[in-house]
Amino acid sequence: DFVLVWETTPWEPSGQRDSSENRDLQETSAAIHRTWRKNFLDKLHASGIHMEKRMTHLEKKVVHYLLLSAPWSVLCYYAEELQLRVPLQALPRQASNWSASVLQWLGIPNLMAQEVPNMPLDYYTCPFKANKLHWFLGSDEQDTFFSTTQRHQILYEILATTQYGHSREREVGVDRLLSENVFTAAFPLHEASPPLPLPTPCLSSQGPYKSQPGAPSLSQRQVLFQYWASWGKWSKYQPLDHIRTYFGEKVAFYFAWLGFYTGWLLPAAVVGMVVFIVGIFLMFNDVPSQEICSSKEQYWMCPLCKTCPYWQLSKICNTFMAGQLFDHGGTVFFSIFMSLWAVLFLEFWKRTNASLAHHWDCSEFEDIEERPRPQFTAMAPMTTTNPITGAEEPYFPQRSRLQRILAGSMVIVMMIAVVVMFLVSIILYRAVVAILISRSGHFWFVASASRIASITGSVVNLIFILILSKIYISLAHFLTKWEMHRTQTKYEDAFTLKVFIFQFVTFYSSPVYIAFFKGKFVGYPGNYQSFLGVRSEECGPGGCFIELAQELLVIMVGKQLINNVQEVAIPKLKCWWYKSKLLSSKKAGKEGDVVLVEQTPWVMDHQLLVFEGLFDEYLEMVLQFGFITIFVVACPLAPLFALLNNWVEIRLDAHKFVCDYRRPVAERAQGIGIWFSILEAITHLAIISNAFLIAFTSDFLPRLYYEYVHDSSLHGYVNFTLAYAPWDFVLQSNTTCRYRAFRDQDGNLTLTYWQLLAIRLGFIIVFEHVVFFTGRVIAWLVPDIPESVEVKVKRERYLAKEALAENKV
């Protein structure tokens, strides 16, 4: 059921004088580790765990494998203690995919369906009670009554709560021993392959997740590899019940949500593509673009920096036309569509989540069934009575926890301040690079100075984001442990919130600056605003909208490409490194028996990577969700890029779990946790952001104003948006120039500016109220829990009451 691994190094005289002190320290440390290990294993033995020891002799060390298994009596005791749910009555299987039901109703063949073997059965279940054993299905088969994942949960509970030293020193549990390098690994084994009918040569080079010719059936892991992790199944439904049976509910909920999100991206990507294609047609027929391209030397523009030259507006013909791909009336429709799409997506995920939570017997897990974390149990200073269960439980004072959370929040604020400082330095970097390039004298470089500075700034920003996030995650882990959260769900929610706030500020600060602040506080010729002695940054000649689209593509697509390369390359390199170290052995076995190392499943699993949780996977997808909703006005193609990435992401993640990772201890969950609340917050923020982007960054409202007030054909619009430089600036430089603003020749804001400002603010209020109201109506019309699930819940409670009634003795 579980494997513990540690390494020992035979002492060899090195003959070096200066290494004697180091050798003494190593021997002292090894002695302490041996004592802790002996105490820990003695306690495990006393608790009834069966142990079997194997060894692998390498060139310079010996690897010890301790194989642990729990007997029936221990399983029954801890199953009742952990309130594990066991089957009462079998259920007819129902289709779990809404798209399958819709296609069946329409009579359209479902190309996404696939027949997966060894389909797990569906049951009515209830918490295990040892004195009611005969009421449960399969109670006469002790070997198969508890699933492998339940056995892993029981073993991990014992390992995590076993004390090996002083409780005051927190010398409790296998996690502490792993961090102290007393053990090098602790993991449950992947499912073994079914036995072959005839002896066959060693097939370890293929891996046990690949089916072997002549095998009578597929193991659960082989089914997952063949029908889920295979690239050929990219268009098929994920076998979620198999994933849940093998990896537990927490992993299954992640893949259920990822598949659901990817499916919903399809209509968003199609509409985004249509809006982009419409933008291409509008771009060639756009009157202001034609005016700019044909203006020649009509509009001489003021310098964009102190040392920059005067420039002709016609030079930005291509850039301005490219900006019209994203900045037109269709993007307003698309922003409304995506805001409602996000609301609908979350409402229908609630229904899917409720169906899966009931189907997987965890709809009441976090409220009633979840027990305190083993680490919290070991470290809590006192006990108290649980008001729900009435049981005596470890307790940590709420006031002390709040004080710790407050102290941790101060650290987070300091880290966010560091990010803001770096953002300011990126802004200064862009300004300085633009000045240096403009001084180079080369025509192409001078003309593209702003764009080159912006692109290089985006790349530097991305590199900084990836480096700083690694440091911050380690800090967040430490702070969350220190806060002493009672349950695993609360612990993970607190950690997730800390890191997400940081990552949100880090990833979105640069796009937010370009969208809402850049070029808004520049001033005017002769009276430019400055920051830290550097003139405030202006938008490039083509405007801020095209810069925002470029920033989104660099960060979003660049991050996804880097992540996908990492997910492919790093696990393979790590696995190769582990195998090269571990497979250099000469002999392995028990009591001198020579056995091929490659054939032993515990050695093969030891070569795999440690599963480090789902946080990184969720974070990547939720940040992507933010990019395609908060800034979707600037890049209608963002949902398409997200869809293509997620098709790859599902199979990459599946391959990692099946082939590259050690099998994780199955954890129960009621859904995707705090990530759902974060998605709701992003959706609300996206509605506000899109309203402000259309009002203040886009040219949509000024064009609309010009159409209704001046000329419906937009002829003369370019001249309308350009102001003349003030008299004193013209006299000083002896040159008349133009700049984008609604000001008179004294530098004062014109009536048009104030009228446009009123229209912009009015548009924001109307946009937000319409979208929020429509979202509320949708939420009211779509019930959170399907009616069929409510009936099943009532039926299950009735059966559990009948089965466990005391008067049935």
Sequence and secondary structure as in RCSB ss.txt:
>XXXX:A:sequence
DFVLVWETTPWEPSGQRDSSENRDLQETSAAIHRTWRKNFLDKLHASGIHMEKRMTHLEKKVVHYLLLSAPWSVL
CYYAEELQLRVPLQALPRQASNWSASVLQWLGIPNLMAQEVPNMPLDYYTCPFKANKLHWFLGSDEQDTFFSTTQ
RHQILYEILATTQYGHSREREVGVDRLLSENVFTAAFPLHEASPPLPLPTPCLSSQGPYKSQPGAPSLSQRQVLF
QYWASWGKWSKYQPLDHIRTYFGEKVAFYFAWLGFYTGWLLPAAVVGMVVFIVGIFLMFNDVPSQEICSSKEQYW
MCPLCKTCPYWQLSKICNTFMAGQLFDHGGTVFFSIFMSLWAVLFLEFWKRTNASLAHHWDCSEFEDIEERPRPQ
FTAMAPMTTTNPITGAEEPYFPQRSRLQRILAGSMVIVMMIAVVVMFLVSIILYRAVVAILISRSGHFWFVASAS
RIASITGSVVNLIFILILSKIYISLAHFLTKWEMHRTQTKYEDAFTLKVFIFQFVTFYSSPVYIAFFKGKFVGYP
GNYQSFLGVRSEECGPGGCFIELAQELLVIMVGKQLINNVQEVAIPKLKCWWYKSKLLSSKKAGKEGDVVLVEQT
PWVMDHQLLVFEGLFDEYLEMVLQFGFITIFVVACPLAPLFALLNNWVEIRLDAHKFVCDYRRPVAERAQGIGIW
FSILEAITHLAIISNAFLIAFTSDFLPRLYYEYVHDSSLHGYVNFTLAYAPWDFVLQSNTTCRYRAFRDQDGNLT
LTYWQLLAIRLGFIIVFEHVVFFTGRVIAWLVPDIPESVEVKVKRERYLAKEALAENKV
>XXXX:A:secstr
 EEEEEEE        GGGHHHHHHHHHHHHHHHHHHHHHHHHHHHTT EEEEEEEE SS EEEEEEEE  HHHH
HHHHHHTT EEEEEEE      HHHHHHHHHT   TT    SS   EEEEEE  GGGGGGSTTTT HHHHS HHH
HHHHHHHHHHH B S TTTT BSHHHHHHTTSSSEEE         SS     TTT TTS  TT SS  HHHHHH
HHTSSGGGTTS   HHHHHHHH HHHHHHHHHHHHHHHHHHHHHHHHHHHHHHHHHHHHT HHHHHHHT TTS E
E  SSTT   EEGGGGHHHHHHHTTTSSHHHHHHHHHHHHHHHHHHHHHHHHHHHHHHHTT TTIIIII    HH
HHHH SEEEE TTT  EEEE  HHHHHHHHHHHHHHHHHHHHHHHHHHHHHHHHHHHHHHHHHTT  HHHHHTHH
HHHHHHHHHHHHHHHHHHHHHHHHHHHHHHHHT  SSHHHHHHHHHHHHHHHHHHHHHHHHHHHHHTTTTS EET
TEE EETTEE     TT HHHHHHHHHIIIIIHHHHHHHHHHHHHHHHHHHHHHHHHTT SEEESTT    GGG 
HHHHHHTSB    SHHHHHHHHHHHHHHHHTGGG TTHHHHHHHHHHHHHHHHHHIIIIIB        SSSTHH
HHHHHHHHHHHHHHHHHIIIIISSHHHHHHHHHHT TT TTHHHHHEEE  HHHHHHHT   EEESSB TTS B 
HHHHHHHHHHHHHHHHHHHHHHHHHHHHHHHS SS HHHHHHHHHHHHHHHHHT GGG 
